[in-house]
Amino acid sequence: MANYELQIKPSAVKEIEKLPRKDRPKTVQKIRALAGNPCPHGCEKLSAEEKYRVRQGDYRVVYSVDDNERSVLVVKVGHRKEVYR
């Protein structure tokens, strides 16, 4: 299986930088894993949009997948209470 190109919006980069230091490494690791498998076990499709989300503790990573261009775009990263707003 070929890898997908991983893209992260600048706003999502800022959100990653705001995460607590103890949670940041595992969240970044989870994001990097999306390049190899954009729909890992535990990912869910969001009903309102053509986007997916994966969980990492209390944090969520919202992203979209383009199979034609083989790319994953990370749209938003945040705490589970605030990420869907």
PDB file of N, CA, C and O in Angstrom:
ATOM      1  N   MET A   1       0.845  -1.185   0.000  1.00  0.00           N
ATOM      2  CA  MET A   1       0.000   0.000   0.000  1.00  0.00           C
ATOM      3  C   MET A   1       0.886   1.243   0.000  1.00  0.00           C
ATOM      4  O   MET A   1       1.745   1.397   0.868  1.00  0.00           O
ATOM      5  N   ALA A   2       0.681   2.112  -0.957  1.00  0.00           N
ATOM      6  CA  ALA A   2       1.491   3.321  -1.055  1.00  0.00           C
ATOM      7  C   ALA A   2       1.070   4.325   0.012  1.00  0.00           C
ATOM      8  O   ALA A   2      -0.083   4.362   0.442  1.00  0.00           O
ATOM      9  N   ASN A   3       2.030   5.127   0.420  1.00  0.00           N
ATOM     10  CA  ASN A   3       1.753   6.138   1.431  1.00  0.00           C
ATOM     11  C   ASN A   3       0.992   7.315   0.838  1.00  0.00           C
ATOM     12  O   ASN A   3       1.086   7.598  -0.357  1.00  0.00           O
ATOM     13  N   TYR A   4       0.256   7.976   1.672  1.00  0.00           N
ATOM     14  CA  TYR A   4      -0.458   9.187   1.308  1.00  0.00           C
ATOM     15  C   TYR A   4       0.420  10.377   1.685  1.00  0.00           C
ATOM     16  O   TYR A   4       1.227  10.304   2.612  1.00  0.00           O
ATOM     17  N   GLU A   5       0.247  11.465   0.954  1.00  0.00           N
ATOM     18  CA  GLU A   5       0.950  12.702   1.289  1.00  0.00           C
ATOM     19  C   GLU A   5       0.214  13.360   2.449  1.00  0.00           C
ATOM     20  O   GLU A   5      -1.005  13.520   2.404  1.00  0.00           O
ATOM     21  N   LEU A   6       0.947  13.738   3.479  1.00  0.00           N
ATOM     22  CA  LEU A   6       0.354  14.333   4.673  1.00  0.00           C
ATOM     23  C   LEU A   6       0.488  15.846   4.605  1.00  0.00           C
ATOM     24  O   LEU A   6       1.594  16.373   4.486  1.00  0.00           O
ATOM     25  N   GLN A   7      -0.644  16.546   4.680  1.00  0.00           N
ATOM     26  CA  GLN A   7      -0.667  18.003   4.683  1.00  0.00           C
ATOM     27  C   GLN A   7      -1.370  18.460   5.951  1.00  0.00           C
ATOM     28  O   GLN A   7      -2.348  17.852   6.386  1.00  0.00           O
ATOM     29  N   ILE A   8      -0.864  19.531   6.536  1.00  0.00           N
ATOM     30  CA  ILE A   8      -1.459  20.069   7.760  1.00  0.00           C
ATOM     31  C   ILE A   8      -1.715  21.554   7.551  1.00  0.00           C
ATOM     32  O   ILE A   8      -0.808  22.308   7.197  1.00  0.00           O
ATOM     33  N   LYS A   9      -2.959  21.968   7.775  1.00  0.00           N
ATOM     34  CA  LYS A   9      -3.287  23.391   7.644  1.00  0.00           C
ATOM     35  C   LYS A   9      -2.490  24.194   8.671  1.00  0.00           C
ATOM     36  O   LYS A   9      -2.221  23.693   9.762  1.00  0.00           O
ATOM     37  N   PRO A  10      -2.108  25.432   8.341  1.00  0.00           N
ATOM     38  CA  PRO A  10      -1.368  26.269   9.306  1.00  0.00           C
ATOM     39  C   PRO A  10      -2.124  26.464  10.620  1.00  0.00           C
ATOM     40  O   PRO A  10      -1.506  26.534  11.682  1.00  0.00           O
ATOM     41  N   SER A  11      -3.446  26.551  10.557  1.00  0.00           N
ATOM     42  CA  SER A  11      -4.223  26.701  11.788  1.00  0.00           C
ATOM     43  C   SER A  11      -4.118  25.443  12.652  1.00  0.00           C
ATOM     44  O   SER A  11      -4.099  25.532  13.880  1.00  0.00           O
ATOM     45  N   ALA A  12      -4.050  24.271  12.014  1.00  0.00           N
ATOM     46  CA  ALA A  12      -3.910  23.024  12.760  1.00  0.00           C
ATOM     47  C   ALA A  12      -2.532  22.915  13.395  1.00  0.00           C
ATOM     48  O   ALA A  12      -2.390  22.345  14.477  1.00  0.00           O
ATOM     49  N   VAL A  13      -1.512  23.458  12.729  1.00  0.00           N
ATOM     50  CA  VAL A  13      -0.158  23.467  13.302  1.00  0.00           C
ATOM     51  C   VAL A  13      -0.159  24.285  14.592  1.00  0.00           C
ATOM     52  O   VAL A  13       0.442  23.878  15.587  1.00  0.00           O
ATOM     53  N   LYS A  14      -0.825  25.424  14.577  1.00  0.00           N
ATOM     54  CA  LYS A  14      -0.923  26.261  15.780  1.00  0.00           C
ATOM     55  C   LYS A  14      -1.660  25.527  16.894  1.00  0.00           C
ATOM     56  O   LYS A  14      -1.292  25.628  18.064  1.00  0.00           O
ATOM     57  N   GLU A  15      -2.703  24.787  16.524  1.00  0.00           N
ATOM     58  CA  GLU A  15      -3.461  24.034  17.531  1.00  0.00           C
ATOM     59  C   GLU A  15      -2.603  22.924  18.140  1.00  0.00           C
ATOM     60  O   GLU A  15      -2.700  22.650  19.336  1.00  0.00           O
ATOM     61  N   ILE A  16      -1.764  22.287  17.321  1.00  0.00           N
ATOM     62  CA  ILE A  16      -0.860  21.256  17.830  1.00  0.00           C
ATOM     63  C   ILE A  16       0.140  21.868  18.800  1.00  0.00           C
ATOM     64  O   ILE A  16       0.439  21.284  19.841  1.00  0.00           O
ATOM     65  N   GLU A  17       0.658  23.050  18.458  1.00  0.00           N
ATOM     66  CA  GLU A  17       1.630  23.720  19.332  1.00  0.00           C
ATOM     67  C   GLU A  17       1.013  24.117  20.665  1.00  0.00           C
ATOM     68  O   GLU A  17       1.732  24.237  21.657  1.00  0.00           O
ATOM     69  N   LYS A  18      -0.300  24.324  20.715  1.00  0.00           N
ATOM     70  CA  LYS A  18      -0.979  24.710  21.950  1.00  0.00           C
ATOM     71  C   LYS A  18      -1.309  23.524  22.853  1.00  0.00           C
ATOM     72  O   LYS A  18      -1.687  23.715  24.009  1.00  0.00           O
ATOM     73  N   LEU A  19      -1.170  22.299  22.336  1.00  0.00           N
ATOM     74  CA  LEU A  19      -1.462  21.121  23.157  1.00  0.00           C
ATOM     75  C   LEU A  19      -0.495  21.043  24.335  1.00  0.00           C
ATOM     76  O   LEU A  19       0.639  21.512  24.232  1.00  0.00           O
ATOM     77  N   PRO A  20      -0.925  20.459  25.453  1.00  0.00           N
ATOM     78  CA  PRO A  20      -0.003  20.270  26.584  1.00  0.00           C
ATOM     79  C   PRO A  20       1.185  19.401  26.161  1.00  0.00           C
ATOM     80  O   PRO A  20       1.034  18.484  25.354  1.00  0.00           O
ATOM     81  N   ARG A  21       2.348  19.692  26.703  1.00  0.00           N
ATOM     82  CA  ARG A  21       3.576  18.987  26.314  1.00  0.00           C
ATOM     83  C   ARG A  21       3.458  17.470  26.454  1.00  0.00           C
ATOM     84  O   ARG A  21       3.994  16.728  25.631  1.00  0.00           O
ATOM     85  N   LYS A  22       2.763  17.011  27.486  1.00  0.00           N
ATOM     86  CA  LYS A  22       2.668  15.560  27.710  1.00  0.00           C
ATOM     87  C   LYS A  22       1.813  14.857  26.659  1.00  0.00           C
ATOM     88  O   LYS A  22       2.009  13.667  26.412  1.00  0.00           O
ATOM     89  N   ASP A  23       0.867  15.565  26.032  1.00  0.00           N
ATOM     90  CA  ASP A  23      -0.024  14.966  25.048  1.00  0.00           C
ATOM     91  C   ASP A  23       0.447  15.166  23.603  1.00  0.00           C
ATOM     92  O   ASP A  23      -0.010  14.463  22.703  1.00  0.00           O
ATOM     93  N   ARG A  24       1.336  16.097  23.382  1.00  0.00           N
ATOM     94  CA  ARG A  24       1.756  16.445  22.026  1.00  0.00           C
ATOM     95  C   ARG A  24       2.458  15.301  21.273  1.00  0.00           C
ATOM     96  O   ARG A  24       2.110  15.054  20.118  1.00  0.00           O
ATOM     97  N   PRO A  25       3.433  14.588  21.876  1.00  0.00           N
ATOM     98  CA  PRO A  25       4.134  13.546  21.095  1.00  0.00           C
ATOM     99  C   PRO A  25       3.228  12.441  20.567  1.00  0.00           C
ATOM    100  O   PRO A  25       3.370  12.026  19.416  1.00  0.00           O
ATOM    101  N   LYS A  26       2.303  11.960  21.386  1.00  0.00           N
ATOM    102  CA  LYS A  26       1.413  10.892  20.929  1.00  0.00           C
ATOM    103  C   LYS A  26       0.447  11.387  19.860  1.00  0.00           C
ATOM    104  O   LYS A  26       0.092  10.642  18.946  1.00  0.00           O
ATOM    105  N   THR A  27       0.023  12.635  19.971  1.00  0.00           N
ATOM    106  CA  THR A  27      -0.875  13.196  18.966  1.00  0.00           C
ATOM    107  C   THR A  27      -0.146  13.345  17.636  1.00  0.00           C
ATOM    108  O   THR A  27      -0.703  13.027  16.585  1.00  0.00           O
ATOM    109  N   VAL A  28       1.084  13.820  17.673  1.00  0.00           N
ATOM    110  CA  VAL A  28       1.872  13.958  16.445  1.00  0.00           C
ATOM    111  C   VAL A  28       2.138  12.584  15.837  1.00  0.00           C
ATOM    112  O   VAL A  28       2.101  12.433  14.616  1.00  0.00           O
ATOM    113  N   GLN A  29       2.403  11.599  16.661  1.00  0.00           N
ATOM    114  CA  GLN A  29       2.623  10.234  16.180  1.00  0.00           C
ATOM    115  C   GLN A  29       1.368   9.701  15.488  1.00  0.00           C
ATOM    116  O   GLN A  29       1.459   9.044  14.452  1.00  0.00           O
ATOM    117  N   LYS A  30       0.206   9.983  16.060  1.00  0.00           N
ATOM    118  CA  LYS A  30      -1.064   9.544  15.475  1.00  0.00           C
ATOM    119  C   LYS A  30      -1.285  10.225  14.119  1.00  0.00           C
ATOM    120  O   LYS A  30      -1.768   9.594  13.178  1.00  0.00           O
ATOM    121  N   ILE A  31      -0.931  11.512  14.021  1.00  0.00           N
ATOM    122  CA  ILE A  31      -1.081  12.242  12.757  1.00  0.00           C
ATOM    123  C   ILE A  31      -0.146  11.660  11.700  1.00  0.00           C
ATOM    124  O   ILE A  31      -0.555  11.461  10.556  1.00  0.00           O
ATOM    125  N   ARG A  32       1.095  11.387  12.068  1.00  0.00           N
ATOM    126  CA  ARG A  32       2.048  10.813  11.110  1.00  0.00           C
ATOM    127  C   ARG A  32       1.601   9.449  10.613  1.00  0.00           C
ATOM    128  O   ARG A  32       1.857   9.097   9.462  1.00  0.00           O
ATOM    129  N   ALA A  33       0.939   8.679  11.460  1.00  0.00           N
ATOM    130  CA  ALA A  33       0.469   7.350  11.082  1.00  0.00           C
ATOM    131  C   ALA A  33      -0.623   7.424  10.012  1.00  0.00           C
ATOM    132  O   ALA A  33      -0.845   6.451   9.292  1.00  0.00           O
ATOM    133  N   LEU A  34      -1.303   8.562   9.901  1.00  0.00           N
ATOM    134  CA  LEU A  34      -2.352   8.717   8.895  1.00  0.00           C
ATOM    135  C   LEU A  34      -1.797   8.649   7.477  1.00  0.00           C
ATOM    136  O   LEU A  34      -2.531   8.307   6.550  1.00  0.00           O
ATOM    137  N   ALA A  35      -0.522   8.965   7.289  1.00  0.00           N
ATOM    138  CA  ALA A  35       0.086   8.897   5.954  1.00  0.00           C
ATOM    139  C   ALA A  35       0.156   7.455   5.461  1.00  0.00           C
ATOM    140  O   ALA A  35       0.021   7.200   4.264  1.00  0.00           O
ATOM    141  N   GLY A  36       0.363   6.522   6.368  1.00  0.00           N
ATOM    142  CA  GLY A  36       0.427   5.119   5.986  1.00  0.00           C
ATOM    143  C   GLY A  36      -0.936   4.467   5.893  1.00  0.00           C
ATOM    144  O   GLY A  36      -1.155   3.598   5.048  1.00  0.00           O
ATOM    145  N   ASN A  37      -1.854   4.877   6.753  1.00  0.00           N
ATOM    146  CA  ASN A  37      -3.195   4.301   6.782  1.00  0.00           C
ATOM    147  C   ASN A  37      -4.181   5.412   7.123  1.00  0.00           C
ATOM    148  O   ASN A  37      -4.369   5.713   8.302  1.00  0.00           O
ATOM    149  N   PRO A  38      -4.817   6.034   6.124  1.00  0.00           N
ATOM    150  CA  PRO A  38      -5.692   7.172   6.395  1.00  0.00           C
ATOM    151  C   PRO A  38      -7.002   6.820   7.100  1.00  0.00           C
ATOM    152  O   PRO A  38      -7.688   7.708   7.606  1.00  0.00           O
ATOM    153  N   CYS A  39      -7.351   5.545   7.136  1.00  0.00           N
ATOM    154  CA  CYS A  39      -8.564   5.125   7.847  1.00  0.00           C
ATOM    155  C   CYS A  39      -8.209   4.013   8.828  1.00  0.00           C
ATOM    156  O   CYS A  39      -8.583   2.860   8.617  1.00  0.00           O
ATOM    157  N   PRO A  40      -7.486   4.350   9.907  1.00  0.00           N
ATOM    158  CA  PRO A  40      -7.077   3.317  10.854  1.00  0.00           C
ATOM    159  C   PRO A  40      -8.257   2.814  11.677  1.00  0.00           C
ATOM    160  O   PRO A  40      -9.348   3.383  11.640  1.00  0.00           O
ATOM    161  N   HIS A  41      -8.019   1.747  12.413  1.00  0.00           N
ATOM    162  CA  HIS A  41      -9.042   1.213  13.311  1.00  0.00           C
ATOM    163  C   HIS A  41      -9.407   2.295  14.319  1.00  0.00           C
ATOM    164  O   HIS A  41      -8.526   2.880  14.950  1.00  0.00           O
ATOM    165  N   GLY A  42     -10.680   2.560  14.472  1.00  0.00           N
ATOM    166  CA  GLY A  42     -11.142   3.553  15.430  1.00  0.00           C
ATOM    167  C   GLY A  42     -11.457   4.905  14.812  1.00  0.00           C
ATOM    168  O   GLY A  42     -11.960   5.790  15.504  1.00  0.00           O
ATOM    169  N   CYS A  43     -11.175   5.086  13.526  1.00  0.00           N
ATOM    170  CA  CYS A  43     -11.515   6.376  12.917  1.00  0.00           C
ATOM    171  C   CYS A  43     -13.017   6.376  12.618  1.00  0.00           C
ATOM    172  O   CYS A  43     -13.613   5.327  12.371  1.00  0.00           O
ATOM    173  N   GLU A  44     -13.612   7.559  12.643  1.00  0.00           N
ATOM    174  CA  GLU A  44     -15.037   7.673  12.357  1.00  0.00           C
ATOM    175  C   GLU A  44     -15.263   8.771  11.342  1.00  0.00           C
ATOM    176  O   GLU A  44     -14.608   9.812  11.374  1.00  0.00           O
ATOM    177  N   LYS A  45     -16.204   8.526  10.439  1.00  0.00           N
ATOM    178  CA  LYS A  45     -16.581   9.538   9.470  1.00  0.00           C
ATOM    179  C   LYS A  45     -17.544  10.498  10.147  1.00  0.00           C
ATOM    180  O   LYS A  45     -18.490  10.073  10.810  1.00  0.00           O
ATOM    181  N   LEU A  46     -17.302  11.786   9.980  1.00  0.00           N
ATOM    182  CA  LEU A  46     -18.196  12.784  10.547  1.00  0.00           C
ATOM    183  C   LEU A  46     -19.427  12.893   9.656  1.00  0.00           C
ATOM    184  O   LEU A  46     -19.310  12.954   8.432  1.00  0.00           O
ATOM    185  N   SER A  47     -20.587  12.916  10.262  1.00  0.00           N
ATOM    186  CA  SER A  47     -21.825  12.852   9.499  1.00  0.00           C
ATOM    187  C   SER A  47     -22.105  14.126   8.705  1.00  0.00           C
ATOM    188  O   SER A  47     -22.694  14.058   7.627  1.00  0.00           O
ATOM    189  N   ALA A  48     -21.702  15.262   9.207  1.00  0.00           N
ATOM    190  CA  ALA A  48     -22.049  16.520   8.550  1.00  0.00           C
ATOM    191  C   ALA A  48     -21.159  16.828   7.351  1.00  0.00           C
ATOM    192  O   ALA A  48     -21.559  17.591   6.473  1.00  0.00           O
ATOM    193  N   GLU A  49     -19.964  16.252   7.296  1.00  0.00           N
ATOM    194  CA  GLU A  49     -19.008  16.614   6.262  1.00  0.00           C
ATOM    195  C   GLU A  49     -18.288  15.377   5.743  1.00  0.00           C
ATOM    196  O   GLU A  49     -18.455  14.283   6.282  1.00  0.00           O
ATOM    197  N   GLU A  50     -17.498  15.550   4.709  1.00  0.00           N
ATOM    198  CA  GLU A  50     -16.676  14.470   4.180  1.00  0.00           C
ATOM    199  C   GLU A  50     -15.336  14.460   4.903  1.00  0.00           C
ATOM    200  O   GLU A  50     -14.283  14.544   4.271  1.00  0.00           O
ATOM    201  N   LYS A  51     -15.377  14.359   6.203  1.00  0.00           N
ATOM    202  CA  LYS A  51     -14.169  14.365   7.028  1.00  0.00           C
ATOM    203  C   LYS A  51     -14.215  13.200   7.994  1.00  0.00           C
ATOM    204  O   LYS A  51     -15.263  12.603   8.236  1.00  0.00           O
ATOM    205  N   TYR A  52     -13.049  12.894   8.539  1.00  0.00           N
ATOM    206  CA  TYR A  52     -12.910  11.807   9.498  1.00  0.00           C
ATOM    207  C   TYR A  52     -12.280  12.352  10.761  1.00  0.00           C
ATOM    208  O   TYR A  52     -11.745  13.460  10.783  1.00  0.00           O
ATOM    209  N   ARG A  53     -12.352  11.543  11.826  1.00  0.00           N
ATOM    210  CA  ARG A  53     -11.682  11.931  13.054  1.00  0.00           C
ATOM    211  C   ARG A  53     -11.072  10.700  13.702  1.00  0.00           C
ATOM    212  O   ARG A  53     -11.611   9.596  13.619  1.00  0.00           O
ATOM    213  N   VAL A  54      -9.932  10.916  14.350  1.00  0.00           N
ATOM    214  CA  VAL A  54      -9.310   9.877  15.165  1.00  0.00           C
ATOM    215  C   VAL A  54      -9.122  10.445  16.562  1.00  0.00           C
ATOM    216  O   VAL A  54      -8.949  11.650  16.749  1.00  0.00           O
ATOM    217  N   ARG A  55      -9.160   9.550  17.532  1.00  0.00           N
ATOM    218  CA  ARG A  55      -9.023   9.944  18.930  1.00  0.00           C
ATOM    219  C   ARG A  55      -7.600   9.717  19.401  1.00  0.00           C
ATOM    220  O   ARG A  55      -6.940   8.757  19.003  1.00  0.00           O
ATOM    221  N   GLN A  56      -7.142  10.614  20.251  1.00  0.00           N
ATOM    222  CA  GLN A  56      -5.887  10.429  20.967  1.00  0.00           C
ATOM    223  C   GLN A  56      -6.111  10.988  22.363  1.00  0.00           C
ATOM    224  O   GLN A  56      -5.934  12.182  22.603  1.00  0.00           O
ATOM    225  N   GLY A  57      -6.502  10.113  23.278  1.00  0.00           N
ATOM    226  CA  GLY A  57      -6.821  10.560  24.632  1.00  0.00           C
ATOM    227  C   GLY A  57      -8.035  11.466  24.606  1.00  0.00           C
ATOM    228  O   GLY A  57      -9.078  11.100  24.065  1.00  0.00           O
ATOM    229  N   ASP A  58      -7.902  12.652  25.191  1.00  0.00           N
ATOM    230  CA  ASP A  58      -8.991  13.624  25.209  1.00  0.00           C
ATOM    231  C   ASP A  58      -8.986  14.522  23.982  1.00  0.00           C
ATOM    232  O   ASP A  58      -9.800  15.441  23.888  1.00  0.00           O
ATOM    233  N   TYR A  59      -8.089  14.273  23.046  1.00  0.00           N
ATOM    234  CA  TYR A  59      -7.942  15.128  21.883  1.00  0.00           C
ATOM    235  C   TYR A  59      -8.406  14.417  20.619  1.00  0.00           C
ATOM    236  O   TYR A  59      -8.370  13.190  20.533  1.00  0.00           O
ATOM    237  N   ARG A  60      -8.842  15.205  19.638  1.00  0.00           N
ATOM    238  CA  ARG A  60      -9.335  14.676  18.386  1.00  0.00           C
ATOM    239  C   ARG A  60      -8.580  15.325  17.234  1.00  0.00           C
ATOM    240  O   ARG A  60      -8.232  16.505  17.284  1.00  0.00           O
ATOM    241  N   VAL A  61      -8.335  14.536  16.201  1.00  0.00           N
ATOM    242  CA  VAL A  61      -7.714  15.023  14.972  1.00  0.00           C
ATOM    243  C   VAL A  61      -8.755  14.878  13.871  1.00  0.00           C
ATOM    244  O   VAL A  61      -9.187  13.766  13.567  1.00  0.00           O
ATOM    245  N   VAL A  62      -9.161  15.994  13.273  1.00  0.00           N
ATOM    246  CA  VAL A  62     -10.150  16.000  12.203  1.00  0.00           C
ATOM    247  C   VAL A  62      -9.392  16.186  10.885  1.00  0.00           C
ATOM    248  O   VAL A  62      -8.569  17.091  10.755  1.00  0.00           O
ATOM    249  N   TYR A  63      -9.680  15.318   9.912  1.00  0.00           N
ATOM    250  CA  TYR A  63      -8.940  15.371   8.652  1.00  0.00           C
ATOM    251  C   TYR A  63      -9.821  14.916   7.495  1.00  0.00           C
ATOM    252  O   TYR A  63     -10.866  14.293   7.689  1.00  0.00           O
ATOM    253  N   SER A  64      -9.374  15.241   6.296  1.00  0.00           N
ATOM    254  CA  SER A  64     -10.067  14.782   5.090  1.00  0.00           C
ATOM    255  C   SER A  64      -9.090  13.963   4.257  1.00  0.00           C
ATOM    256  O   SER A  64      -7.877  14.161   4.323  1.00  0.00           O
ATOM    257  N   VAL A  65      -9.641  13.037   3.470  1.00  0.00           N
ATOM    258  CA  VAL A  65      -8.830  12.137   2.654  1.00  0.00           C
ATOM    259  C   VAL A  65      -9.227  12.316   1.195  1.00  0.00           C
ATOM    260  O   VAL A  65     -10.412  12.311   0.861  1.00  0.00           O
ATOM    261  N   ASP A  66      -8.232  12.474   0.331  1.00  0.00           N
ATOM    262  CA  ASP A  66      -8.460  12.528  -1.113  1.00  0.00           C
ATOM    263  C   ASP A  66      -7.756  11.325  -1.729  1.00  0.00           C
ATOM    264  O   ASP A  66      -6.538  11.333  -1.908  1.00  0.00           O
ATOM    265  N   ASP A  67      -8.537  10.282  -2.055  1.00  0.00           N
ATOM    266  CA  ASP A  67      -7.961   9.052  -2.586  1.00  0.00           C
ATOM    267  C   ASP A  67      -7.409   9.228  -3.998  1.00  0.00           C
ATOM    268  O   ASP A  67      -6.465   8.537  -4.380  1.00  0.00           O
ATOM    269  N   ASN A  68      -7.982  10.140  -4.776  1.00  0.00           N
ATOM    270  CA  ASN A  68      -7.491  10.361  -6.137  1.00  0.00           C
ATOM    271  C   ASN A  68      -6.080  10.945  -6.133  1.00  0.00           C
ATOM    272  O   ASN A  68      -5.227  10.518  -6.910  1.00  0.00           O
ATOM    273  N   GLU A  69      -5.838  11.914  -5.264  1.00  0.00           N
ATOM    274  CA  GLU A  69      -4.521  12.535  -5.182  1.00  0.00           C
ATOM    275  C   GLU A  69      -3.653  11.890  -4.111  1.00  0.00           C
ATOM    276  O   GLU A  69      -2.494  12.268  -3.936  1.00  0.00           O
ATOM    277  N   ARG A  70      -4.211  10.913  -3.393  1.00  0.00           N
ATOM    278  CA  ARG A  70      -3.506  10.198  -2.336  1.00  0.00           C
ATOM    279  C   ARG A  70      -2.919  11.173  -1.311  1.00  0.00           C
ATOM    280  O   ARG A  70      -1.717  11.181  -1.046  1.00  0.00           O
ATOM    281  N   SER A  71      -3.805  11.989  -0.746  1.00  0.00           N
ATOM    282  CA  SER A  71      -3.364  12.956   0.251  1.00  0.00           C
ATOM    283  C   SER A  71      -4.325  12.966   1.442  1.00  0.00           C
ATOM    284  O   SER A  71      -5.512  12.665   1.318  1.00  0.00           O
ATOM    285  N   VAL A  72      -3.766  13.322   2.592  1.00  0.00           N
ATOM    286  CA  VAL A  72      -4.519  13.484   3.834  1.00  0.00           C
ATOM    287  C   VAL A  72      -4.294  14.915   4.291  1.00  0.00           C
ATOM    288  O   VAL A  72      -3.149  15.349   4.420  1.00  0.00           O
ATOM    289  N   LEU A  73      -5.371  15.654   4.537  1.00  0.00           N
ATOM    290  CA  LEU A  73      -5.279  17.036   4.993  1.00  0.00           C
ATOM    291  C   LEU A  73      -5.818  17.125   6.415  1.00  0.00           C
ATOM    292  O   LEU A  73      -7.008  16.912   6.647  1.00  0.00           O
ATOM    293  N   VAL A  74      -4.940  17.440   7.365  1.00  0.00           N
ATOM    294  CA  VAL A  74      -5.353  17.620   8.759  1.00  0.00           C
ATOM    295  C   VAL A  74      -5.945  19.017   8.870  1.00  0.00           C
ATOM    296  O   VAL A  74      -5.276  20.014   8.599  1.00  0.00           O
ATOM    297  N   VAL A  75      -7.216  19.074   9.274  1.00  0.00           N
ATOM    298  CA  VAL A  75      -7.956  20.326   9.302  1.00  0.00           C
ATOM    299  C   VAL A  75      -7.956  20.948  10.691  1.00  0.00           C
ATOM    300  O   VAL A  75      -7.807  22.162  10.832  1.00  0.00           O
ATOM    301  N   LYS A  76      -8.123  20.119  11.716  1.00  0.00           N
ATOM    302  CA  LYS A  76      -8.283  20.659  13.063  1.00  0.00           C
ATOM    303  C   LYS A  76      -7.791  19.654  14.093  1.00  0.00           C
ATOM    304  O   LYS A  76      -7.961  18.446  13.929  1.00  0.00           O
ATOM    305  N   VAL A  77      -7.177  20.167  15.158  1.00  0.00           N
ATOM    306  CA  VAL A  77      -6.726  19.349  16.273  1.00  0.00           C
ATOM    307  C   VAL A  77      -7.146  20.077  17.540  1.00  0.00           C
ATOM    308  O   VAL A  77      -6.873  21.268  17.691  1.00  0.00           O
ATOM    309  N   GLY A  78      -7.806  19.374  18.447  1.00  0.00           N
ATOM    310  CA  GLY A  78      -8.220  20.047  19.663  1.00  0.00           C
ATOM    311  C   GLY A  78      -8.841  19.110  20.672  1.00  0.00           C
ATOM    312  O   GLY A  78      -9.001  17.914  20.429  1.00  0.00           O
ATOM    313  N   HIS A  79      -9.191  19.688  21.823  1.00  0.00           N
ATOM    314  CA  HIS A  79      -9.839  18.936  22.895  1.00  0.00           C
ATOM    315  C   HIS A  79     -11.213  18.493  22.425  1.00  0.00           C
ATOM    316  O   HIS A  79     -11.858  19.183  21.636  1.00  0.00           O
ATOM    317  N   ARG A  80     -11.653  17.357  22.903  1.00  0.00           N
ATOM    318  CA  ARG A  80     -12.905  16.765  22.437  1.00  0.00           C
ATOM    319  C   ARG A  80     -14.112  17.658  22.668  1.00  0.00           C
ATOM    320  O   ARG A  80     -15.098  17.555  21.938  1.00  0.00           O
ATOM    321  N   LYS A  81     -14.058  18.534  23.666  1.00  0.00           N
ATOM    322  CA  LYS A  81     -15.190  19.421  23.941  1.00  0.00           C
ATOM    323  C   LYS A  81     -15.293  20.556  22.929  1.00  0.00           C
ATOM    324  O   LYS A  81     -16.377  21.097  22.715  1.00  0.00           O
ATOM    325  N   GLU A  82     -14.174  20.920  22.303  1.00  0.00           N
ATOM    326  CA  GLU A  82     -14.147  22.123  21.473  1.00  0.00           C
ATOM    327  C   GLU A  82     -13.886  21.873  19.987  1.00  0.00           C
ATOM    328  O   GLU A  82     -14.090  22.774  19.173  1.00  0.00           O
ATOM    329  N   VAL A  83     -13.447  20.691  19.624  1.00  0.00           N
ATOM    330  CA  VAL A  83     -12.964  20.481  18.262  1.00  0.00           C
ATOM    331  C   VAL A  83     -14.076  20.511  17.210  1.00  0.00           C
ATOM    332  O   VAL A  83     -13.798  20.822  16.052  1.00  0.00           O
ATOM    333  N   TYR A  84     -15.305  20.204  17.564  1.00  0.00           N
ATOM    334  CA  TYR A  84     -16.382  20.138  16.584  1.00  0.00           C
ATOM    335  C   TYR A  84     -17.137  21.444  16.424  1.00  0.00           C
ATOM    336  O   TYR A  84     -18.064  21.517  15.617  1.00  0.00           O
ATOM    337  N   ARG A  85     -16.774  22.457  17.155  1.00  0.00           N
ATOM    338  CA  ARG A  85     -17.477  23.756  17.087  1.00  0.00           C
ATOM    339  C   ARG A  85     -17.013  24.578  15.926  1.00  0.00           C
ATOM    340  O   ARG A  85     -17.498  25.691  15.724  1.00  0.00           O
TER     341      ARG A  85
END
